[in-house]
C-alpha cells in the first residue's frame, strides 16, 4: 500500500484544490500525443503562433495548459487531433489529489473507483450506483460504504471471473485517508467516463504513472510492453497448434497482468491462474481483468512468492508465461520442493527457479515462455550444470533473443526460453535472433508457433538456426546463447554470386519505376496549393450508400493451426502480402467472405492500423483481417487504402489494447483527379523505398564478396549458420 496523508491535512486543503479541478490540465507531451506530432513541433507552435494558449499552471520548464483552450486552438489552426478529455480529466484529478494522497495512492483510488462503476454494470447495481451519485457530500461516506457492501455481496456470489478482494481492500484503505469532499469529486469524475472506455482509461492512467516514475517504474510490467506482447503472441500461436476446446494459463509473476490480458483479448475459453509477491500488483491485476472482461473470463489471482511457496501445486497448465524481475536473488529456497528436480545452487539468480517452476506446472503437451536476461544462457558453475540438465532432458525447445531497449527500466536485451516437459526425442533447439536480420537464405523449417510471432521484428526476416542438441552438449559451456550458434562459420562464394545477379536484375527493373517516380517528384510544386479541408465520410457511410462492402475473414487463427497456405494473416497485411506472391490463386466458392476479389482492400487493426491491396484476389482471410470491397468506381481502392492509414485514423488507436473499428475510419471525399495525384506520389514513394532496400542488400552482398569472394562457376555452398525466418508450410 502506498503511504497516505492525514484526513485533517486533506480537509484543510479541500477548498484550495477545488479550483484546480475546475479545469482539465495538459502538458506539452500530452498535446504532442493528441496531435500525433513531436514535442518539438508543439514547441514551435508555441513560439510561432501568438494565438497559442498561455500556460495556466506549472513551471517555466514544465508548463501546464487548459485542455479546452488547447483544443480550441488545434481546431482553429486546422490540426488533426484525437479527443482525450476524459483521459486528461483523470490525470488532472490524480495530480490534484496530491494534497491528500501520494501519487501512487491517487492512481490506485481512481482505478478502484473505475472498478466500482464497472460493478454497477456487471452486477446489476445500476440503481445503487445512481443513488450513490445523488447523495450529498455529508452522506458520502455512508452511501459509499453501503454501495461497496453491495458490490462485496455480489462479488462473493460469482465464481467465474476475478474476485475484487484486493480492489475493495485498497478502496477501503484509501477511503479512510481522504475527506468526504475528495470522495465526491473522484466519484463524480469517474461517473462521467463512458462505460465502454473504463479499461482504456485505467490503462492510460497506469501507463503514464509508470512512465513518469522513469527507471523506478515498470518493476511489475507496463501496459504497452513489447516484451509482454511478444510473449502473449507466442502463447497464442502455441495454443493454435493444440486446437483444444479450453486452455489453462499459469503466470506466477503476473505483475499488472499485461501478458494475460492480451491473451484473453484474442483467445476464447481460457482460464487464468496468477500470483505475484506484491500486493499492489495483485490489486492492479484484478482491476485490469475486471474492467476489461467483467466476470466473463475465469481468473484466480493470489498474493504469493512462487519461489518459496507453490500457490497452485496441483495445476498442470497448457501454457505458462513469465516475465519476472531481473534483479531477483534467492538463497533460501526449500531443497525438498519437487519443483527443483534439476537442482539448486547456493544462490539461484536471474531465473533458474522460475524456469523450473514453469516446467513443473506444464501438462504433457504444454509450453512455457519465460523471459530472462542473458546470464542464464551461459553462466558456468552450478547454474551451468542446471542448464545442461534442462538440455539433456529435452525441456528446451527454443531460445529467442529480442532487441535491446524494449523494457522501460533497463536497456539490456531480453531472452525468451520456450520450454516443454521432458522430451526424449528432442534433437534440435531453435536459436532465433530477433535483434538482427538474416544474412543468407535457408530452407523453410522454423515451426509456425515460433515464426509467426517473430514477424513482430524485422518483418519476420530474423536470423535463426536449428542447432543439434548433441552439438550444444558437446560444447564445454553448454551455452544456449543464440549469438554463439548463429555466428557464420563461412559464407558461400557461389551464393554471393547468385545474390549479386538477382539483385542486379531487381535494381534494373526498379530503376524503370524510379524513372517514372522521379518525373513525378521533379514536377512537384514548391508547396501544395491552398485548398479547403475536404469533407469526410466514414467507411460505414460508404457501406450505407452502397458504395462499398465490409467483410470479415472466416479463417480462425486460434482454433486452427492448419490455416490454408493462401490465407491472409494480419502480419501479411503489414508485409504487403510478400509472403503470398508465389501462392496460386485459390479456386471455387468457399462461403461468404472466404475468397478475396482483385483489388480488395485488406485492413488489420491488430498492431496499429495497416491496409494493403490484394491485387490478384482469390485468397482466404484470417478472422483478424477485414476486407473492404469497393463497389462505386468513383472511389479508387488504392486511395481508400492510403486514407485508412491516415494519421486521423491511426491517432485514435493509442495502444495495442485499443482497437479502432474499420467502419469508423474516416475517408476524405476527393475527386478522381485528386485521388490520381496523391496516388502518383504514393507510387513514387513505394518505388524509391524498393530501390533503397535492394541497393542496401546489394551493398551488403558486395561487402561480403570483399571478405569471402564471389564464384559463379561452382554451385558448391558452405552453410553459413544464419537463416531467413520463413514459416514452415
N, C-alpha and C positions, 0 to 999 in steps of 0.2 A: 504494500500500500504506500502511496506517496504521502509525504508529510503535508499536513494542512495547517492553516492558521485558525485562530480562535474565532468563535462566534461574535464576541464583543468587538474585535477588530473589524470584522465584516460589517456588522451593523453600523458602526461608527462611520464607515466609508461608503455606505449604501447610496447616500444622496450624491456623493461625488462621482460615483460610477454611472449614475443614471444618464447623465449627459453623453457619456462615452457610447452608450448603447443606442442613442437616438440616431446614429448614423452607422453605415457599414463602411469599414476602412479597407484600404487596399494598398499594397506597396508596388514598387516598380516591377519586381519579378512576377507578381500576380497579373499585372497589366500585360506583360510580355506573354504569359501563358494564355490569357484571354484572346489576345490578338495574333497568337502564333508567330511572334517575332522575337528577335533577340533583345536582351536587356539594353544593348547599345542603341537599338532603334528607338526604344522608349526614351532613352536619354536624349537622343536627337530631337524627338518630338518636343520634349520639354524646352530645349534650347532654341528651337527654330520657330515654334508657334506660340505666340504670346497668349493665345486663347487657351492653351493647355492649363488644366486646373492647377491651382496652387496647393501645396501641402496644407493639411488641416491639423495634423499632429505629427508625432515622431521627432526625429532629429534631422540635421542637415545631411548627415551621411545616410540615414535610413528614413526618408520622408514617407508619410502616410497620406493617402488621398481619399477624398469622399468618393465612394463607389459610384453613386448616381451622377456626380459631376463628370467622372471619367467616362462613363457610358454615354452621356450626352455628347462629350467631345468626340469620342470614337465615331458615333453615328453622324455627327455633323461633318466630320473630316472624311467620311466615306470609307472608314476602315472596317474590314470584316472582323467580327469578334464573336466569341461564344459567351452566352449569358451564364454568369457564375454567382448570381446574387446570393443564393442560399448557402453555397459553399463559403463565400466570404462572410456572410452573416454569422455562420457558426464559428468561423475563425475569429472574427471580431468579438464574439461572445466569449470565446476561450481567453482572449487577451484581457478582456475587461474583468474576468473573474480572478485575475491576478491579485486583486485586493483581498480576496477571501481564500483562494486556493493556490497551490503551486501549479505551474503549467501542466505537469503530468496529471495532477488530480483534476484540473479543469477539463482536460481531454477525456478522462475517464467518466466524469459526470455527464458530459454531453453524449458520449457513446451509450452509457447506461440509459439516459433519457430517451434516446432514439429507440432503444430496445423496448422501453415502456410503451412508446407509441405503437411500435410493431405488434406488441402483445395485444393491443386492442383489436387489431385485425385478425391475428392468429387465433386468439382465444374467444372471440366474440364479445369483447368487453367495450364495444363502442359507446354504449350508454354511460358506462362508468368513466370512460376517458372524457366524454363530453361534460359530465358532471364535474370532473376534476378541473376542466378549463373554466367552468362557470363559477368556481369558488372564489372567495375573496382572499386577499393576502393574509388576513388574520387567521383564516381557516385552512391555509395552505398545508401546513404540516399534517394536520389531522386528515385532510382529504387525500393527500399523497399516501399516507400510511394505510388508509383503507383501500386505495387502489392497488398498492403494492401487495397487500394481503390477498386481494382478489387474483392478482397475477400468480402469486405463490400457489394458491389453491388450484388454479387451472393448470399450472406447470406440474404440480405433483400428480395430476391425473393422467397426463400424457406420458407415453412410454417410448415414443419413436424418435423424436428429434432431440436437439441439445437441451439439457437441463439448464435453467437460468440461475443455478445456485450461486455461482461466483458473481454474476452480473448483479443480482439483487443484494448480495452481501456488500459489494462495492458501493452500490447506490445508498444503502442504509448507513454505511460508514461515512460517506461524504455528506449525507443529509444532516448528520449531527454536527457538522462543522460550518454550515452556512446559514445565513439569516433567511426568514420566510420570503423577503423580497427577492433574494437571489434565486430561490426555488421557482417562484412565479415567472421571473424573467427567462430562466432556462426553459421551462416547460412551454411558455408562450412561443419562444423562438423555435423549439422543436415542433410544436403543433403546426407551424406554418410550412414545414417541409413536406413536399409531395410524398405520398405513401410509397410510390414505386421508386423513389430515389434515396431511401434511407440508407441502404447498404453502400451506395455510391458515395453519399456524403460522409458516412463514417470512415470509409476507406480514404477519402481525400483528407479528412482531418488527421487520421493516423499517419498517412504518408508525409504530410507537411510537418507534423510534430516530430517524427523520427528524423527527417532530413534536417530539421532545424537543430537537432542535437549533434549533427556532424558525426565524427568518428565515434562518439559515445553512443550514438543511436544504432539501431539495426542489430543489436545483440540477439534479439528474438525474431529476426527477419524483418522484411519491409514489404509493403503492399505490392509494388511493381517490380519485384526482384526477377531478373532474367534467369538466375540460377534456379530459383524455385519454379519458374515457369518451365524451364527445360526438364527438370525432374518430373514435373507433372506430365509433360508431353511424353517422356519415356514411359511413365506408368500407364498412361492411356494407350500408347502403342503396344505395350506388353499385354494389356487387357484385351486388345483387339485380336491378338493371336490366340487367346484362350477361348473366346466365344462362349462364355458362361452366361447363365441367367442372372447371377448375382456375384458380388465380389466383397471380400473383406479387406480393408486397408488399415495398416498399423503405422502410426507415427509417434514414437515415444519422446521426441524432442520437437513438438509441434510448433513452439513459438506462437506466433499470431495466426497460424494455420493458413499460410499463403499457398503452400503446395496443395493441401487437401481441398481448400475451397475452389481452386482451379480445376482439380479433378472432378469435383462434384458438379461443376458447371457444364461439363461435356459428357459425363458418363452417368448412366442410369443404374438404379438398383445396386448402389454401393453403400456399405455400412462402414463407418469410420470409428476407429479405436485410437484415442490420442492421449498423450500425457505430456506434462512439462514440469520441471522443477520449480518454475517461477509462478507465483500466484497471479501476477498481473497478466502474464502470457495466457494462462488458462482463462481468465476473465475475458480477454480480447478474443480468444479462440471461440468461446461460447457466443460472444456477441456477434462476431462476423458471420458465423454459421446461421444464427437465428435471424439476423437482419436480411440475409440473402435468401435463405431457404425456409424460414419459419420452422415448422417441425416436420417437414416433408422428407428430410434427409436424416437417416439414423446416425447419431453421433453420441459417443461417450467420451468425455474428456476428464481426466483426473490430474491432480497435482501429485507428482511423483518423480523421484530421481531414478531413472531406469537402470543406472549402473549399480545402484545399491539395493533397489527393490523392484522386482518384476510385477508391474501392475496387472499384467494380463498373462499369467503363467500358462493358462490353458489355450491361449489363442494361437492358431495356425492360419496365417493370413495368406491371401492370394498376392497381395502387394505390400511391401514395406518401403516407406520413404523416410529419409532422414536428412536434415541439414543442420547438424549440431554446431554449436560454437567451436571456434578453432583454438581457443585458449584453455580447454579443459585438461586438467591433470589430476589423475586419481591414483591414490596409493593404498587404499584400504578396502578394495573390493573383496567380497567373500569368495575364497578359492573353491569352496564346495558347491557353488552355484553351477547347475548343469549347463548353463549357457556358455561357460568358459571352457568348452571342451577342447579348444585349440591352444589353451594355455594363457598364463598371465605373466607379466613381467613385474619387476619391482615397482614400476610406475607406468601405467598404461597412458600413453599420450596420443592426442590427436586422432582418436577414432577407433582403435582396435577393439575396445569394449563395445562401441556402437556397432561395428561390423559383425561381431559375434552375436550380439543381441538380435540383429536383423536376421541372421541365418537361423537362429533358434526359433524365431516366430514365423518362419515360412512353412507353408504346406508343401507337399511333394512336388507340385507344379508351380510354385510361387517364384516371384522375382523380387529382389530388393535393390534399391537405388540409394546409395549413401554418399554424401559429399564429404570430402576430407581435403586438407592441404597435401602438398606433395611428399611430406616426410614419411607417410605411411607406406609409400611405394618403394622406398629404397633404403630406409634406415636399417642398420645391422643390429647385431646383438639379439636379445630375446625377441624384439619386435620382428627382426628378420626371420627368426625361427617360426613365429606365428604366421607370418606371411607365407612362408614355404609350405606350412601345413595346409593353409587355405587353398593354395595352388594344387598341392598333391591330392587333396580331397575333391577337386573338381568344382569348388564353390565359386570360382571367379570366371564369369562369362566375358566381361569386357571392362576395360578402363578407358574413360573418356576425359580428356583434358579440355577445359573451357578457356576462353581468352581471359587475360588478366583484367583487373579493374571492373569486374562485374558486381562486386559487393560494395556496399556503402561504407563499411568500416575498415576495409583492408584492400590493398591493391594486388595481393598475391593471386595467382591462378587457382581455380578450383578443379578438383579431380572427382569424377563420379565413378564409384565402384558399382558394377552391375553383378549381382550375386544370385546364386541359386542354392538349394540344398545340395549335399554332396552328389556328384555325378561322375560315375566311374568311366563314362565314355567321353569325357571332355578331352579333346585332342588339341584344340587351339584356344587362345584367348585373343579377343579382338582388341587391338590397340587403336584408338581413334583420337586424333588431334584436331579439335575444332578451332584451334587458335591459328592455324596456318593452312593454306590451300595445298592440295596435292600437286605434285610437280610432274608426275608421269602417269601414263594410263595403266590400269589394271583391270582384269576381267571382273564383271559383276560378281558379288558374293557376300556383301555385307547384309545381314538379315534386316528385314523391313522394320522390325521393332527397334533397331538401332539407327538405321539410315534415315527414316522419316523424321524423327526429332532433330537429327543433325542438320537438317535443312535450315534450321534457325540461324546457322552460321555459314557464311561464305557461300550461300546458295546451295549448300549441300556438297560443295566441292572440297570436302575435308580430307586430310591425309589419314589413311588407315591401313592396317595390315593384320591379317590373321597369323599370329605368331604361334608356332607349335609349343605346346606345354613342355615337351622334352627339352627344347632349347632354353626355355626360361629356367627350368630346374637345373640344367647343366651350367647355368651362369652362377658364379660363386656367390653373388649377392641375391639371386632370385629376384632381381629388380622387375617391377611392374611399371616403370616409368615409360610412357609412350615415346618420349624423346629418344630413349636408348634404342628402342626397337624400330623406330621409323627413320632413323638417320640412314640415308642411302649408302650402301657399300660401293656402288659404282653406278654409272649411267650408261645406257646403251647408245653407242655412236650411231648405229643404224636408225634407232628411234629418233635421234636428233635430226638426222637427215630427212626422215619421213615427216616429222613435225614441220620442218622448215618448208618443205614442198607444199604441204596442206595449208600452212599459214600464209605462204606467198599467194596461193590461189585465192584464199579468202580475202586477203588485203586488196588484191587487184579488183576482185568483184565488188568489194565495198567501196573502193575509190570511185567507181562509176556512180554509186548512190551519193557519195560525198560530193561529187561534182555538181549534181543536181542540188544538193543541200547547200553548197557554197554559193550557188546562184541566188537561192532564196535568202541566205544570210547576208550576202553582199548588198542586196537590194532592200534590206530592212530600213525603214525610215529612222532618222536620228532619234526620234521619240514617237511614241504612239500618238495618233491624232486625238484630239479631245473627243470624248464620247460620253453619252449619258449612260448611267447604270441601267443595264438591261433588266427587264422583268424576269422573274424566275418561276419555274413550275417544279413541283415535286414529282418524283417518279410515280407516286400514287395518282397524281392528277393526269399524267400521261396515260396511265392504265385506264382510268375512269373515262378518258376521252377516246379510248380505243386506239391510241397511237402506239402502245407498247404492251407487252405481256411480261409478267414476272413469275418465274417458275423456281422451284427448289429441287435440287438434286435428290435422288432417292437411293443412292448407294451409301450404306452406313459405314462410318469409319470405326465405330465401336463394336458393332455386332458381327462384323465380317472381316477376317484377316485376308480373305482372298478376293480383294477388290479386282474388278476387271482391269486388264492391262491398259485399256484406253480410258479408264475413269479419271476424271479431273479432280484433283485434291486442292485444298486451299493453298498449299505450298507451290502447286503448279501455276496458280494464278500469279503468285509473287514472281515466278520464274518465267513468265511469258510463254508458258507451255513448251519450253525447250525439251523437256523430257519426252513429250508426246509427238515430236516431229516425225519420228520414224514409225509410229504406230499406225497400222492401216485403219481406214475409216470403218467403223462397225456397220453391220448391215441389219436391216429388218427392224420393225417397230418393237418397242420394249416397254410400253407403259408411258403414262403422262410424264413428261419432263425427263424421260430416261435418255433421250438422244438429243444432242445439240444440233442446231441448224447452222449453215455457214453464216458467219458474221454475228453470231450470238455474243452478247457481252457477258463475261463471267465476272462475278463480284464476290470477293471474300472480305469479311469483317473480322476474321479470327485474330489477326495481329495487325491492327491498323486497317485502313481501307485500301483495297487494291482492286484494279479492274484491268481486264485484257480481253482481246477478241479471239474467238475460235474461228479462224478463217475458213477451215475446211468442214467443220461440223462432224456429226456422227459419233461424238464421244458421250459416254455416260458421265454422270456428275455426282460428286460426293454430296451428302446431305448438308455439309457445311459451306456449300457454294450456291449462290443464287445465279440464275440465268435471266438476263434482261433481253427480251427479243423485240426488236424494232419492227413495227407494223407500218407506220407512216413514213413514206420515203423522203419526206422533207427533213427528217432527222437522220444525220449521219451516225451510224453505230460507233465509229471511231471518235466522233465528237462527244457523244454521250459517255463513252468510257473515260475520255480525258477529263470531263467535268465531274464524274463520280469521284475522282481522286483530287478534286479541288480542295483547297485549304478550308473553305467554308464547311465542307463535309467532314474532313479529317479532324478539324479542330473540335468537333463535337464528341470525338472519341478520345478521351484523355488518358485512358489506361486500358490494359488487357481485360479488366473487369467490366468495362463499359462497351456495349455493342450498339452501333447505330443501325437501325433497320434500313435496308436499301430503299424501301418505299418512301422513307422520309427524306432521302437525299434530294438536294436542290440542283436544278439544271438551268443556267441562263438561257433565255429564249433568243437564239441568234438566227439570222437569215442564212441562206445557203452560202452566200459569198463570204460572210464572216466565219462560218464553220470551215470553209475551204482554206481561208487564210491562216487560221490558227493551227489547222492540221498540217499545213506545209511546214510550219515551224517545228511542230512535234516530230514530223518525219525527219527533218534535218537534225534535230537533237538525237533521234534514235540512230541515224547513220553515223553521226560523229561519235556517239558512245560505242558503237560496234567497232569502228576503226580504232578508237583508243584501246579497247580491250584486246583486239587482235595484234596491234602494234606492241603492246606490253608483253603479250605472250611470245611474239617473235623476238623481242629484245631478250627475254629470259632464255629462250632457246638458243639464241646466238651466244649469249654469255656462257651457257653450258657447253657449247661447242668449243669455246676457247679452252675450257678445262678438260673436257672428255673427248673432243674430236667429233667429226661427222663423217659417216661412211655410208654411201648409197649403194655400195657394191655387194654388201652382205646382208643377210636377214638375221644373222645371229644377234641375239639380245642378251643383255645381262640384267637380272632382276634388280630393280632399284630400291625396293623397300617402301615405296610410297604408293598409294592408290587413290583413285578418284572415288569418292563416296557415292557410288551408284547403288540403288536399291536392288535387292535380289528379285528377279521376276517371279 
